[in-house]
Amino acid sequence: MAYDEGLAQRVRERLGAEAGVSEKRMFGGIAFLVRGNMAVGVSGDDLMVRVGPDRTEAALARPGTRIFDMTGRPMRGWILVAGDALGDDEVLGAWIDEGCAFAASLPPK
């Protein structure tokens, strides 16, 4: 599956040269990791965000979101944000910040 390179570039620009951030091809798209833990990624036209199990319900109440389910089994603590809900850089930035904050709370890999 191809991914939206324009969205991936916007994520790269938002993350800049932050220490501990790396990229890796995953889930047919591109993932951005913080200290080895996935924070956000781009799959198709959507942004994958790792919000954590305790923040999933609140995240799903926001516009353009749905549970991340690639295999018929929903992944706890992960959501997808539709690309058309990410037109505003502030909205995209808030999702990236949320994913990075959760990933940074985990032990480094």
C-alpha positions in Angstrom: 0.0 0.0 0.0 1.3 3.4 -0.9 1.2 6.2 1.6 0.7 10.0 1.2 4.2 11.3 0.8 2.9 14.9 1.3 1.5 14.0 4.7 4.7 12.2 5.6 6.7 15.3 4.6 4.5 17.5 6.8 5.2 15.1 9.7 8.9 15.3 9.0 8.9 19.1 9.0 6.9 19.2 12.3 9.4 16.8 13.9 12.4 18.7 12.5 15.7 17.5 13.9 14.3 16.4 17.3 16.7 14.1 19.1 15.7 10.5 19.3 13.3 10.6 16.3 13.8 8.1 13.5 11.8 6.8 10.5 11.0 3.2 9.6 8.8 1.5 6.9 6.0 -0.2 8.7 2.4 -1.3 8.1 2.8 -0.5 4.4 3.6 3.1 5.2 6.1 5.1 7.1 6.4 5.2 10.9 8.1 7.9 13.1 9.7 6.6 16.2 10.7 8.3 19.4 13.6 6.5 21.2 12.6 3.4 19.3 8.9 3.5 20.1 6.4 4.3 17.3 4.6 7.6 17.9 2.9 8.4 14.6 2.9 7.1 11.1 1.4 7.5 7.6 -0.7 4.7 6.1 -2.4 5.5 2.9 -3.9 8.9 3.4 -4.3 8.6 7.1 -2.2 9.4 10.1 -1.6 6.6 12.6 -1.3 7.9 16.2 -0.3 6.0 19.2 -2.3 7.6 22.0 -2.2 4.8 24.6 -5.0 2.7 25.9 -6.1 5.3 28.5 -6.5 8.1 25.8 -8.2 6.0 23.1 -11.8 6.9 23.9 -11.0 10.7 24.1 -9.1 10.5 20.9 -12.0 8.7 19.1 -14.3 11.6 20.1 -12.3 14.0 17.9 -13.2 14.6 14.3 -12.0 12.3 11.5 -10.8 9.5 13.9 -11.4 5.7 13.9 -9.8 2.8 15.6 -6.6 1.4 14.0 -7.5 -2.1 12.7 -5.4 -3.5 9.9 -5.9 -7.2 10.6 -9.4 -7.5 11.8 -8.2 -7.1 15.4 -8.2 -3.5 16.7 -4.9 -2.3 18.1 -5.4 -1.0 21.6 -4.1 2.5 22.1 -3.8 3.3 18.4 -6.1 5.4 16.2 -6.2 6.6 12.6 -7.0 10.2 11.7 -8.4 10.7 8.2 -6.1 12.8 6.0 -8.9 15.2 5.1 -9.2 16.1 8.9 -5.5 17.1 8.9 -5.6 20.1 6.6 -4.8 22.5 9.4 -1.2 22.4 10.5 -2.3 23.0 14.1 -4.5 19.9 14.1 -1.7 17.8 12.6 0.7 19.2 15.1 -1.5 18.4 18.0 -1.8 14.8 16.9 2.0 14.5 16.4 2.6 16.0 19.8 0.2 13.6 21.4 1.8 10.5 19.7 5.3 11.7 20.6 4.4 12.3 24.2 3.0 8.8 24.6 6.0 7.2 22.8 8.4 9.3 25.0 6.7 8.0 28.1 7.8 4.4 27.3 11.2 2.9 28.0 13.6 3.3 25.1 14.1 0.3 22.8 
